[in-house]
Amino acid sequence: MPRPTLTRVLRRTGALTAVACTAAVAFAGPAAAHAEVEAEGARALDRDVALTFTAESESGSAGISKLEVILPEGITPDGITYKEGPEGWKLTPTGRGYTVSGPKLPVGQDAEYVVTVRQLPDAETLVFKTLQTYSDGRVDRWIELDEAGGGDGHGHGHPAPRLELKPAAPGAKTVSPTPAEEPTTPAPSTRAPSTPSAEAATGATEGDDGTPIALPLGIGAAVVVLGAGAWWLRSRRGGAS
């Protein structure tokens, strides 16, 4: 092969290789990153279900510091309990879901945490839109739905985490929160309230068997008077004789 022809072939081959490598790098990055939610074997209306969330890092200069989740219909913030996650991170309820945040993670480290749901709703699919915030203020919005047409059609967008549920178990029912117990009001008493003076008077006028104390006191006084009278009469008669 003449030298000019060989040179042109090598140049063309090198150019094609460079284009291929550039395309691979451009498309591989976004395609690899994603946010997911998992709950093995989850069924509709299941109770106390552990959901594992994973959000992959897409930044080469900042660490993930917060994840905000918008809860699907049928799950409320008060039905979520934080189970485990990155060290120092905490869950905070919001008006539409919750946030999990704390010290920023090392650059390139994915965020993973687990929450417990009191009860899953009666649905086939649950979508958990997620906003992923980095320490430099950047936000990845994992909120795209299938029908929204986001991305480029090859999985290179930011789809929201989705959880597919199996049908509810036979007999499963929605469990309502336990209603607060109503305070019981005691029935009004028809008995007049007693006073210390009344109780004292009652105790002073009645004995242990209910007999008025004045009666035996009166009898005793009469006996004393009669005895004294008899003694006086005997004294008079003795003096007269």
Order of alpha helices (4+ residues) and beta strands (2+ residues): alpha-beta-beta-beta-beta-beta-beta-beta-beta-beta-beta-beta-alpha-alpha
